[in-house]
Amino acid sequence: MNLMLFIIAAAVGGFVRFAVEYYLPPVGTSAFPRGTLLVNIFGAFLLGIVLASPGEWQVILGIGLCGALTTFSGVSLQLHRRLTAGAYRPAMIYAVTLLTGGLVAAGIGMILGRYLFN
């Protein structure tokens, strides 16, 4: 049963990431990759909540849902596209926004998760 829940969670995470990036694509090599940014910050928030959940759900939702939703390779690709196009300022703004937003979102998620599960 846990394997099936894991597979479903991963499918949902992958689908949501695809849908968001499909409907919010960056336009041009120096455009702000808002879809990738959104799914990664939201995934960090969800993971913060999941960390306070019971053990099995941490694996199912943390690795399955959040792992499929967020993507380091997508972030790397977006940064690489901007850097090779010489769009250094948008690349740095994206990287700083992603890291700062992700840390803040994860922290808020952890606080909310402790409140929900304790």
N, CA, C and O atoms as a Tinker XYZ file with bonds, in Angstrom:
   472  protein
     1  N      0.819000   -1.201000    0.000000    73     2
     2  CA     0.000000    0.000000    0.000000    64     1     3
     3  C      0.863000    1.264000    0.000000    63     2     4     5
     4  O      0.555000    2.223000   -0.709000    81     3
     5  N      1.946000    1.273000    0.794000    73     3     6
     6  CA     2.800000    2.458000    0.847000    64     5     7
     7  C      3.480000    2.729000   -0.491000    63     6     8     9
     8  O      3.675000    3.882000   -0.875000    81     7
     9  N      3.837000    1.658000   -1.198000    73     7    10
    10  CA     4.464000    1.836000   -2.512000    64     9    11
    11  C      3.482000    2.486000   -3.474000    63    10    12    13
    12  O      3.861000    3.360000   -4.254000    81    11
    13  N      2.232000    2.069000   -3.425000    73    11    14
    14  CA     1.220000    2.661000   -4.307000    64    13    15
    15  C      0.998000    4.143000   -3.970000    63    14    16    17
    16  O      0.872000    4.973000   -4.870000    81    15
    17  N      0.952000    4.468000   -2.686000    73    15    18
    18  CA     0.805000    5.871000   -2.279000    64    17    19
    19  C      2.004000    6.695000   -2.731000    63    18    20    21
    20  O      1.855000    7.837000   -3.167000    81    19
    21  N      3.191000    6.108000   -2.624000    73    19    22
    22  CA     4.410000    6.784000   -3.068000    64    21    23
    23  C      4.344000    7.073000   -4.571000    63    22    24    25
    24  O      4.672000    8.174000   -5.013000    81    23
    25  N      3.925000    6.095000   -5.337000    73    23    26
    26  CA     3.838000    6.252000   -6.793000    64    25    27
    27  C      2.811000    7.326000   -7.155000    63    26    28    29
    28  O      3.049000    8.150000   -8.039000    81    27
    29  N      1.678000    7.309000   -6.471000    73    27    30
    30  CA     0.645000    8.317000   -6.727000    64    29    31
    31  C      1.161000    9.713000   -6.370000    63    30    32    33
    32  O      0.960000   10.665000   -7.124000    81    31
    33  N      1.824000    9.831000   -5.220000    73    31    34
    34  CA     2.365000   11.130000   -4.793000    64    33    35
    35  C      3.393000   11.640000   -5.800000    63    34    36    37
    36  O      3.400000   12.825000   -6.131000    81    35
    37  N      4.256000   10.758000   -6.286000    73    35    38
    38  CA     5.267000   11.158000   -7.268000    64    37    39
    39  C      4.609000   11.567000   -8.588000    63    38    40    41
    40  O      5.049000   12.516000   -9.238000    81    39
    41  N      3.567000   10.859000   -8.975000    73    39    42
    42  CA     2.859000   11.213000  -10.211000    64    41    43
    43  C      2.195000   12.581000  -10.083000    63    42    44    45
    44  O      2.235000   13.383000  -11.016000    81    43
    45  N      1.591000   12.846000   -8.939000    73    43    46
    46  CA     0.950000   14.145000   -8.716000    64    45    47
    47  C      2.003000   15.253000   -8.737000    63    46    48    49
    48  O      1.806000   16.281000   -9.385000    81    47
    49  N      3.117000   15.053000   -8.035000    73    47    50
    50  CA     4.177000   16.065000   -8.013000    64    49    51
    51  C      4.738000   16.346000   -9.395000    63    50    52    53
    52  O      4.938000   17.503000   -9.765000    81    51
    53  N      4.994000   15.288000  -10.161000    73    51    54
    54  CA     5.508000   15.461000  -11.512000    64    53    55
    55  C      4.521000   16.166000  -12.426000    63    54    56    57
    56  O      4.902000   17.019000  -13.228000    81    55
    57  N      3.246000   15.804000  -12.303000    73    55    58
    58  CA     2.220000   16.442000  -13.120000    64    57    59
    59  C      2.084000   17.928000  -12.794000    63    58    60    61
    60  O      1.989000   18.758000  -13.698000    81    59
    61  N      2.075000   18.264000  -11.503000    73    59    62
    62  CA     1.941000   19.667000  -11.100000    64    61    63
    63  C      3.121000   20.478000  -11.623000    63    62    64    65
    64  O      2.948000   21.584000  -12.134000    81    63
    65  N      4.325000   19.915000  -11.491000    73    63    66
    66  CA     5.502000   20.632000  -12.004000    64    65    67
    67  C      5.384000   20.854000  -13.507000    63    66    68    69
    68  O      5.630000   21.958000  -13.992000    81    67
    69  N      5.015000   19.825000  -14.237000    73    67    70
    70  CA     4.857000   19.953000  -15.684000    64    69    71
    71  C      3.812000   21.008000  -16.029000    63    70    72    73
    72  O      4.053000   21.856000  -16.889000    81    71
    73  N      2.655000   20.969000  -15.371000    73    71    74
    74  CA     1.567000   21.900000  -15.666000    64    73    75
    75  C      1.978000   23.348000  -15.388000    63    74    76    77
    76  O      1.718000   24.235000  -16.202000    81    75
    77  N      2.614000   23.585000  -14.251000    73    75    78
    78  CA     3.020000   24.949000  -13.911000    64    77    79
    79  C      4.062000   25.462000  -14.904000    63    78    80    81
    80  O      3.966000   26.594000  -15.377000    81    79
    81  N      5.038000   24.645000  -15.213000    73    79    82
    82  CA     6.074000   25.095000  -16.141000    64    81    83
    83  C      5.546000   25.210000  -17.571000    63    82    84    85
    84  O      6.073000   25.992000  -18.363000    81    83
    85  N      4.522000   24.448000  -17.903000    73    83    86
    86  CA     3.905000   24.548000  -19.230000    64    85    87
    87  C      3.143000   25.861000  -19.374000    63    86    88    89
    88  O      3.216000   26.523000  -20.409000    81    87
    89  N      2.412000   26.229000  -18.326000    73    87    90
    90  CA     1.589000   27.435000  -18.391000    64    89    91
    91  C      2.330000   28.716000  -17.992000    63    90    92    93
    92  O      1.834000   29.814000  -18.247000    81    91
    93  N      3.492000   28.593000  -17.380000    73    91    94
    94  CA     4.306000   29.760000  -17.020000    64    93    95
    95  C      5.734000   29.614000  -17.559000    63    94    96    97
    96  O      6.688000   29.644000  -16.782000    81    95
    97  N      5.890000   29.457000  -18.874000    73    95    98
    98  CA     7.242000   29.247000  -19.399000    64    97    99
    99  C      8.039000   30.551000  -19.428000    63    98   100   101
   100  O      7.466000   31.627000  -19.597000    81    99
   101  N      9.356000   30.456000  -19.263000    73    99   102
   102  CA    10.173000   31.655000  -19.485000    64   101   103
   103  C     10.219000   31.919000  -20.991000    63   102   104   105
   104  O     10.277000   30.984000  -21.789000    81   103
   105  N     10.194000   33.148000  -21.359000    73   103   106
   106  CA    10.244000   33.499000  -22.773000    64   105   107
   107  C     11.597000   34.131000  -23.037000    63   106   108   109
   108  O     11.897000   35.200000  -22.505000    81   107
   109  N     12.407000   33.491000  -23.840000    73   107   110
   110  CA    13.747000   33.998000  -24.127000    64   109   111
   111  C     14.765000   33.454000  -23.138000    63   110   112   113
   112  O     14.409000   32.916000  -22.089000    81   111
   113  N     16.026000   33.601000  -23.486000    73   111   114
   114  CA    17.096000   33.037000  -22.668000    64   113   115
   115  C     17.356000   33.816000  -21.396000    63   114   116   117
   116  O     17.912000   33.264000  -20.446000    81   115
   117  N     16.970000   35.087000  -21.346000    73   115   118
   118  CA    17.225000   35.866000  -20.141000    64   117   119
   119  C     15.959000   36.122000  -19.332000    63   118   120   121
   120  O     16.014000   36.816000  -18.316000    81   119
   121  N     14.820000   35.579000  -19.758000    73   119   122
   122  CA    13.554000   35.783000  -19.050000    64   121   123
   123  C     13.580000   35.071000  -17.698000    63   122   124   125
   124  O     14.279000   34.076000  -17.510000    81   123
   125  N     12.811000   35.599000  -16.783000    73   123   126
   126  CA    12.761000   35.029000  -15.438000    64   125   127
   127  C     11.977000   33.714000  -15.462000    63   126   128   129
   128  O     10.819000   33.707000  -15.879000    81   127
   129  N     12.574000   32.608000  -15.028000    73   127   130
   130  CA    11.901000   31.303000  -15.055000    64   129   131
   131  C     10.923000   31.155000  -13.889000    63   130   132   133
   132  O     11.191000   30.433000  -12.928000    81   131
   133  N      9.807000   31.836000  -13.985000    73   131   134
   134  CA     8.858000   31.907000  -12.875000    64   133   135
   135  C      8.221000   30.563000  -12.534000    63   134   136   137
   136  O      7.939000   30.313000  -11.362000    81   135
   137  N      7.985000   29.697000  -13.504000    73   135   138
   138  CA     7.395000   28.389000  -13.221000    64   137   139
   139  C      8.311000   27.529000  -12.369000    63   138   140   141
   140  O      7.876000   26.939000  -11.380000    81   139
   141  N      9.573000   27.458000  -12.749000    73   139   142
   142  CA    10.557000   26.675000  -11.978000    64   141   143
   143  C     10.720000   27.257000  -10.585000    63   142   144   145
   144  O     10.807000   26.519000   -9.604000    81   143
   145  N     10.762000   28.567000  -10.499000    73   143   146
   146  CA    10.874000   29.227000   -9.196000    64   145   147
   147  C      9.671000   28.897000   -8.318000    63   146   148   149
   148  O      9.829000   28.555000   -7.146000    81   147
   149  N      8.487000   28.999000   -8.876000    73   147   150
   150  CA     7.262000   28.758000   -8.122000    64   149   151
   151  C      7.191000   27.333000   -7.586000    63   150   152   153
   152  O      6.904000   27.136000   -6.405000    81   151
   153  N      7.447000   26.333000   -8.433000    73   151   154
   154  CA     7.333000   24.949000   -7.957000    64   153   155
   155  C      8.399000   24.623000   -6.921000    63   154   156   157
   156  O      8.141000   23.850000   -5.998000    81   155
   157  N      9.576000   25.188000   -7.054000    73   155   158
   158  CA    10.626000   24.889000   -6.087000    64   157   159
   159  C     10.386000   25.557000   -4.734000    63   158   160   161
   160  O     10.649000   24.953000   -3.694000    81   159
   161  N      9.900000   26.774000   -4.734000    73   159   162
   162  CA     9.606000   27.434000   -3.461000    64   161   163
   163  C      8.397000   26.787000   -2.801000    63   162   164   165
   164  O      8.398000   26.576000   -1.588000    81   163
   165  N      7.371000   26.472000   -3.574000    73   163   166
   166  CA     6.211000   25.789000   -3.021000    64   165   167
   167  C      6.592000   24.397000   -2.503000    63   166   168   169
   168  O      6.093000   23.960000   -1.466000    81   167
   169  N      7.471000   23.707000   -3.226000    73   167   170
   170  CA     7.945000   22.395000   -2.777000    64   169   171
   171  C      8.725000   22.481000   -1.477000    63   170   172   173
   172  O      8.611000   21.594000   -0.632000    81   171
   173  N      9.511000   23.529000   -1.302000    73   171   174
   174  CA    10.238000   23.730000   -0.044000    64   173   175
   175  C      9.262000   23.966000    1.103000    63   174   176   177
   176  O      9.458000   23.450000    2.203000    81   175
   177  N      8.211000   24.743000    0.849000    73   175   178
   178  CA     7.164000   24.977000    1.853000    64   177   179
   179  C      6.486000   23.660000    2.232000    63   178   180   181
   180  O      6.326000   23.364000    3.416000    81   179
   181  N      6.090000   22.872000    1.238000    73   179   182
   182  CA     5.449000   21.582000    1.512000    64   181   183
   183  C      6.377000   20.646000    2.281000    63   182   184   185
   184  O      5.943000   19.962000    3.209000    81   183
   185  N      7.639000   20.614000    1.901000    73   183   186
   186  CA     8.584000   19.752000    2.595000    64   185   187
   187  C      8.738000   20.166000    4.051000    63   186   188   189
   188  O      8.884000   19.311000    4.924000    81   187
   189  N      8.709000   21.461000    4.322000    73   187   190
   190  CA     8.745000   21.923000    5.705000    64   189   191
   191  C      7.581000   21.372000    6.504000    63   190   192   193
   192  O      7.758000   20.953000    7.648000    81   191
   193  N      6.396000   21.367000    5.920000    73   191   194
   194  CA     5.218000   20.798000    6.593000    64   193   195
   195  C      5.383000   19.298000    6.766000    63   194   196   197
   196  O      5.118000   18.758000    7.840000    81   195
   197  N      5.816000   18.634000    5.720000    73   195   198
   198  CA     5.951000   17.175000    5.723000    64   197   199
   199  C      6.943000   16.700000    6.784000    63   198   200   201
   200  O      6.767000   15.622000    7.350000    81   199
   201  N      7.972000   17.481000    7.058000    73   199   202
   202  CA     8.970000   17.080000    8.051000    64   201   203
   203  C      8.378000   16.884000    9.442000    63   202   204   205
   204  O      8.955000   16.171000   10.264000    81   203
   205  N      7.244000   17.501000    9.711000    73   203   206
   206  CA     6.589000   17.347000   11.014000    64   205   207
   207  C      5.551000   16.228000   11.015000    63   206   208   209
   208  O      4.964000   15.937000   12.057000    81   207
   209  N      5.318000   15.597000    9.868000    73   207   210
   210  CA     4.314000   14.538000    9.772000    64   209   211
   211  C      4.875000   13.213000   10.286000    63   210   212   213
   212  O      6.086000   13.082000   10.468000    81   211
   213  N      3.995000   12.221000   10.524000    73   211   214
   214  CA     4.464000   10.893000   10.957000    64   213   215
   215  C      5.426000   10.278000    9.949000    63   214   216   217
   216  O      5.386000   10.610000    8.765000    81   215
   217  N      6.295000    9.378000   10.422000    73   215   218
   218  CA     7.407000    8.811000    9.667000    64   217   219
   219  C      7.135000    8.337000    8.259000    63   218   220   221
   220  O      7.832000    8.760000    7.337000    81   219
   221  N      6.137000    7.465000    8.048000    73   219   222
   222  CA     5.881000    6.940000    6.712000    64   221   223
   223  C      5.457000    8.034000    5.741000    63   222   224   225
   224  O      5.803000    7.985000    4.561000    81   223
   225  N      4.716000    9.013000    6.226000    73   223   226
   226  CA     4.273000   10.105000    5.363000    64   225   227
   227  C      5.426000   10.994000    4.950000    63   226   228   229
   228  O      5.367000   11.631000    3.898000    81   227
   229  N      6.482000   11.051000    5.763000    73   227   230
   230  CA     7.658000   11.824000    5.382000    64   229   231
   231  C      8.275000   11.253000    4.110000    63   230   232   233
   232  O      8.715000   11.994000    3.231000    81   231
   233  N      8.299000    9.931000    4.025000    73   231   234
   234  CA     8.868000    9.292000    2.832000    64   233   235
   235  C      7.917000    9.438000    1.644000    63   234   236   237
   236  O      8.336000    9.824000    0.553000    81   235
   237  N      6.643000    9.130000    1.860000    73   235   238
   238  CA     5.667000    9.168000    0.763000    64   237   239
   239  C      5.537000   10.576000    0.194000    63   238   240   241
   240  O      5.617000   10.774000   -1.018000    81   239
   241  N      5.336000   11.551000    1.073000    73   239   242
   242  CA     5.122000   12.921000    0.600000    64   241   243
   243  C      6.424000   13.688000    0.380000    63   242   244   245
   244  O      6.539000   14.475000   -0.560000    81   243
   245  N      7.401000   13.454000    1.252000    73   243   246
   246  CA     8.664000   14.177000    1.128000    64   245   247
   247  C      9.444000   13.773000   -0.107000    63   246   248   249
   248  O      9.869000   14.625000   -0.888000    81   247
   249  N      9.630000   12.482000   -0.281000    73   247   250
   250  CA    10.401000   12.012000   -1.446000    64   249   251
   251  C      9.505000   11.891000   -2.668000    63   250   252   253
   252  O      9.885000   12.304000   -3.763000    81   251
   253  N      8.312000   11.322000   -2.485000    73   251   254
   254  CA     7.418000   11.122000   -3.625000    64   253   255
   255  C      6.894000   12.421000   -4.194000    63   254   256   257
   256  O      7.219000   12.781000   -5.325000    81   255
   257  N      6.081000   13.134000   -3.418000    73   255   258
   258  CA     5.440000   14.362000   -3.902000    64   257   259
   259  C      6.438000   15.503000   -4.084000    63   258   260   261
   260  O      6.567000   16.055000   -5.177000    81   259
   261  N      7.141000   15.852000   -3.012000    73   259   262
   262  CA     8.062000   17.006000   -3.073000    64   261   263
   263  C      9.261000   16.717000   -3.973000    63   262   264   265
   264  O      9.747000   17.613000   -4.663000    81   263
   265  N      9.735000   15.488000   -3.971000    73   263   266
   266  CA    10.865000   15.135000   -4.832000    64   265   267
   267  C     10.530000   15.237000   -6.308000    63   266   268   269
   268  O     11.364000   15.646000   -7.116000    81   267
   269  N      9.295000   14.860000   -6.661000    73   267   270
   270  CA     8.882000   14.961000   -8.063000    64   269   271
   271  C      8.491000   16.387000   -8.428000    63   270   272   273
   272  O      8.639000   16.798000   -9.578000    81   271
   273  N      7.995000   17.138000   -7.459000    73   271   274
   274  CA     7.576000   18.515000   -7.713000    64   273   275
   275  C      8.777000   19.435000   -7.921000    63   274   276   277
   276  O      8.805000   20.227000   -8.864000    81   275
   277  N      9.750000   19.328000   -7.050000    73   275   278
   278  CA    10.935000   20.182000   -7.141000    64   277   279
   279  C     11.978000   19.499000   -8.012000    63   278   280   281
   280  O     11.944000   18.282000   -8.197000    81   279
   281  N     12.896000   20.280000   -8.542000    73   279   282
   282  CA    13.879000   19.682000   -9.427000    64   281   283
   283  C     15.164000   20.501000   -9.468000    63   282   284   285
   284  O     15.161000   21.658000   -9.889000    81   283
   285  N     16.233000   19.908000   -9.038000    73   283   286
   286  CA    17.530000   20.571000   -9.107000    64   285   287
   287  C     17.983000   20.691000  -10.559000    63   286   288   289
   288  O     18.615000   21.676000  -10.941000    81   287
   289  N     17.659000   19.688000  -11.355000    73   287   290
   290  CA    18.068000   19.739000  -12.762000    64   289   291
   291  C     17.374000   20.875000  -13.497000    63   290   292   293
   292  O     17.975000   21.502000  -14.370000    81   291
   293  N     16.120000   21.150000  -13.160000    73   291   294
   294  CA    15.415000   22.273000  -13.780000    64   293   295
   295  C     16.036000   23.602000  -13.412000    63   294   296   297
   296  O     16.172000   24.490000  -14.253000    81   295
   297  N     16.413000   23.737000  -12.144000    73   295   298
   298  CA    17.076000   24.959000  -11.684000    64   297   299
   299  C     18.417000   25.113000  -12.407000    63   298   300   301
   300  O     18.755000   26.200000  -12.876000    81   299
   301  N     19.163000   24.037000  -12.490000    73   299   302
   302  CA    20.462000   24.075000  -13.166000    64   301   303
   303  C     20.316000   24.454000  -14.630000    63   302   304   305
   304  O     21.095000   25.252000  -15.151000    81   303
   305  N     19.319000   23.883000  -15.292000    73   303   306
   306  CA    19.089000   24.191000  -16.696000    64   305   307
   307  C     18.732000   25.665000  -16.883000    63   306   308   309
   308  O     19.248000   26.322000  -17.787000    81   307
   309  N     17.854000   26.179000  -16.033000    73   307   310
   310  CA    17.465000   27.585000  -16.151000    64   309   311
   311  C     18.661000   28.511000  -15.915000    63   310   312   313
   312  O     18.835000   29.494000  -16.636000    81   311
   313  N     19.478000   28.203000  -14.916000    73   311   314
   314  CA    20.677000   29.015000  -14.675000    64   313   315
   315  C     21.665000   28.916000  -15.839000    63   314   316   317
   316  O     22.232000   29.921000  -16.268000    81   315
   317  N     21.863000   27.713000  -16.340000    73   315   318
   318  CA    22.787000   27.501000  -17.451000    64   317   319
   319  C     22.357000   28.295000  -18.688000    63   318   320   321
   320  O     23.188000   28.915000  -19.351000    81   319
   321  N     21.072000   28.274000  -18.991000    73   319   322
   322  CA    20.575000   29.022000  -20.153000    64   321   323
   323  C     20.861000   30.517000  -20.027000    63   322   324   325
   324  O     21.252000   31.165000  -20.998000    81   323
   325  N     20.668000   31.052000  -18.845000    73   323   326
   326  CA    20.892000   32.470000  -18.649000    64   325   327
   327  C     22.379000   32.820000  -18.685000    63   326   328   329
   328  O     22.774000   33.825000  -19.277000    81   327
   329  N     23.185000   31.998000  -18.058000    73   327   330
   330  CA    24.624000   32.265000  -18.031000    64   329   331
   331  C     25.252000   32.146000  -19.410000    63   330   332   333
   332  O     26.088000   32.974000  -19.774000    81   331
   333  N     24.870000   31.133000  -20.189000    73   331   334
   334  CA    25.447000   30.996000  -21.531000    64   333   335
   335  C     24.962000   32.087000  -22.475000    63   334   336   337
   336  O     25.628000   32.382000  -23.468000    81   335
   337  N     23.812000   32.690000  -22.185000    73   335   338
   338  CA    23.315000   33.802000  -22.996000    64   337   339
   339  C     23.908000   35.134000  -22.548000    63   338   340   341
   340  O     23.637000   36.177000  -23.144000    81   339
   341  N     24.722000   35.090000  -21.489000    73   339   342
   342  CA    25.320000   36.318000  -20.987000    64   341   343
   343  C     24.381000   37.141000  -20.124000    63   342   344   345
   344  O     24.668000   38.301000  -19.827000    81   343
   345  N     23.274000   36.562000  -19.722000    73   343   346
   346  CA    22.296000   37.259000  -18.881000    64   345   347
   347  C     22.662000   37.011000  -17.417000    63   346   348   349
   348  O     21.960000   36.291000  -16.705000    81   347
   349  N     23.755000   37.608000  -16.982000    73   347   350
   350  CA    24.285000   37.346000  -15.644000    64   349   351
   351  C     23.397000   37.922000  -14.545000    63   350   352   353
   352  O     23.189000   37.291000  -13.509000    81   351
   353  N     22.887000   39.101000  -14.777000    73   351   354
   354  CA    22.037000   39.723000  -13.751000    64   353   355
   355  C     20.759000   38.909000  -13.511000    63   354   356   357
   356  O     20.449000   38.616000  -12.356000    81   355
   357  N     19.998000   38.529000  -14.561000    73   355   358
   358  CA    18.821000   37.690000  -14.318000    64   357   359
   359  C     19.168000   36.343000  -13.669000    63   358   360   361
   360  O     18.401000   35.824000  -12.857000    81   359
   361  N     20.316000   35.787000  -14.028000    73   359   362
   362  CA    20.732000   34.519000  -13.431000    64   361   363
   363  C     20.993000   34.680000  -11.933000    63   362   364   365
   364  O     20.576000   33.843000  -11.132000    81   363
   365  N     21.675000   35.747000  -11.564000    73   363   366
   366  CA    21.966000   35.966000  -10.146000    64   365   367
   367  C     20.696000   36.299000   -9.356000    63   366   368   369
   368  O     20.522000   35.835000   -8.229000    81   367
   369  N     19.815000   37.101000   -9.949000    73   367   370
   370  CA    18.547000   37.421000   -9.277000    64   369   371
   371  C     17.739000   36.146000   -9.064000    63   370   372   373
   372  O     17.158000   35.941000   -7.998000    81   371
   373  N     17.706000   35.300000  -10.073000    73   371   374
   374  CA    16.983000   34.028000   -9.985000    64   373   375
   375  C     17.578000   33.141000   -8.887000    63   374   376   377
   376  O     16.841000   32.601000   -8.062000    81   375
   377  N     18.893000   32.988000   -8.874000    73   375   378
   378  CA    19.542000   32.120000   -7.891000    64   377   379
   379  C     19.327000   32.621000   -6.467000    63   378   380   381
   380  O     19.011000   31.835000   -5.574000    81   379
   381  N     19.492000   33.908000   -6.253000    73   379   382
   382  CA    19.312000   34.473000   -4.909000    64   381   383
   383  C     17.847000   34.385000   -4.481000    63   382   384   385
   384  O     17.556000   34.050000   -3.333000    81   383
   385  N     16.932000   34.684000   -5.393000    73   383   386
   386  CA    15.506000   34.600000   -5.081000    64   385   387
   387  C     15.110000   33.169000   -4.745000    63   386   388   389
   388  O     14.357000   32.929000   -3.801000    81   387
   389  N     15.618000   32.225000   -5.519000    73   387   390
   390  CA    15.301000   30.817000   -5.289000    64   389   391
   391  C     15.811000   30.341000   -3.933000    63   390   392   393
   392  O     15.069000   29.712000   -3.179000    81   391
   393  N     17.059000   30.634000   -3.619000    73   391   394
   394  CA    17.633000   30.187000   -2.349000    64   393   395
   395  C     16.968000   30.863000   -1.157000    63   394   396   397
   396  O     16.603000   30.200000   -0.186000    81   395
   397  N     16.814000   32.165000   -1.229000    73   395   398
   398  CA    16.188000   32.899000   -0.129000    64   397   399
   399  C     14.725000   32.491000    0.034000    63   398   400   401
   400  O     14.272000   32.200000    1.141000    81   399
   401  N     14.002000   32.472000   -1.062000    73   399   402
   402  CA    12.590000   32.092000   -1.011000    64   401   403
   403  C     12.393000   30.673000   -0.531000    63   402   404   405
   404  O     11.473000   30.399000    0.239000    81   403
   405  N     13.247000   29.765000   -0.979000    73   403   406
   406  CA    13.148000   28.374000   -0.555000    64   405   407
   407  C     13.401000   28.200000    0.933000    63   406   408   409
   408  O     12.688000   27.457000    1.607000    81   407
   409  N     14.411000   28.883000    1.444000    73   407   410
   410  CA    14.705000   28.788000    2.880000    64   409   411
   411  C     13.594000   29.386000    3.728000    63   410   412   413
   412  O     13.209000   28.811000    4.747000    81   411
   413  N     13.081000   30.529000    3.315000    73   411   414
   414  CA    11.985000   31.154000    4.055000    64   413   415
   415  C     10.734000   30.284000    3.988000    63   414   416   417
   416  O     10.067000   30.075000    5.001000    81   415
   417  N     10.416000   29.779000    2.803000    73   415   418
   418  CA     9.234000   28.931000    2.642000    64   417   419
   419  C      9.355000   27.653000    3.466000    63   418   420   421
   420  O      8.380000   27.230000    4.088000    81   419
   421  N     10.529000   27.034000    3.481000    73   419   422
   422  CA    10.725000   25.822000    4.271000    64   421   423
   423  C     10.576000   26.114000    5.759000    63   422   424   425
   424  O      9.983000   25.324000    6.494000    81   423
   425  N     11.110000   27.237000    6.199000    73   423   426
   426  CA    10.970000   27.617000    7.604000    64   425   427
   427  C      9.523000   27.829000    7.998000    63   426   428   429
   428  O      9.088000   27.363000    9.051000    81   427
   429  N      8.771000   28.531000    7.156000    73   427   430
   430  CA     7.352000   28.742000    7.426000    64   429   431
   431  C      6.607000   27.412000    7.422000    63   430   432   433
   432  O      5.741000   27.174000    8.264000    81   431
   433  N      6.949000   26.551000    6.472000    73   431   434
   434  CA     6.333000   25.227000    6.422000    64   433   435
   435  C      6.617000   24.405000    7.664000    63   434   436   437
   436  O      5.732000   23.704000    8.154000    81   435
   437  N      7.832000   24.477000    8.181000    73   435   438
   438  CA     8.183000   23.734000    9.399000    64   437   439
   439  C      7.391000   24.252000   10.594000    63   438   440   441
   440  O      6.916000   23.467000   11.414000    81   439
   441  N      7.248000   25.558000   10.693000    73   439   442
   442  CA     6.461000   26.142000   11.804000    64   441   443
   443  C      5.003000   25.695000   11.679000    63   442   444   445
   444  O      4.391000   25.285000   12.665000    81   443
   445  N      4.452000   25.774000   10.477000    73   443   446
   446  CA     3.065000   25.348000   10.260000    64   445   447
   447  C      2.913000   23.839000   10.506000    63   446   448   449
   448  O      1.924000   23.403000   11.095000    81   447
   449  N      3.883000   23.054000   10.061000    73   447   450
   450  CA     3.837000   21.612000   10.279000    64   449   451
   451  C      3.854000   21.239000   11.752000    63   450   452   453
   452  O      3.114000   20.350000   12.175000    81   451
   453  N      4.681000   21.901000   12.531000    73   451   454
   454  CA     4.705000   21.642000   13.978000    64   453   455
   455  C      3.363000   21.974000   14.607000    63   454   456   457
   456  O      2.891000   21.267000   15.497000    81   455
   457  N      2.758000   23.046000   14.141000    73   455   458
   458  CA     1.450000   23.436000   14.658000    64   457   459
   459  C      0.382000   22.401000   14.263000    63   458   460   461
   460  O     -0.483000   22.070000   15.074000    81   459
   461  N      0.435000   21.904000   13.060000    73   459   462
   462  CA    -0.570000   20.946000   12.575000    64   461   463
   463  C     -0.420000   19.551000   13.167000    63   462   464   465
   464  O     -1.425000   18.897000   13.446000    81   463
   465  N      0.795000   19.084000   13.363000    73   463   466
   466  CA     1.032000   17.696000   13.755000    64   465   467
   467  C      1.381000   17.508000   15.230000    63   466   468   469
   468  O      1.539000   16.368000   15.668000    81   467
   469  N      1.505000   18.569000   16.003000    73   467   470
   470  CA     1.819000   18.407000   17.421000    64   469   471
   471  C      0.715000   18.907000   18.299000    63   470   472
   472  O      0.823000   18.843000   19.523000    81   471
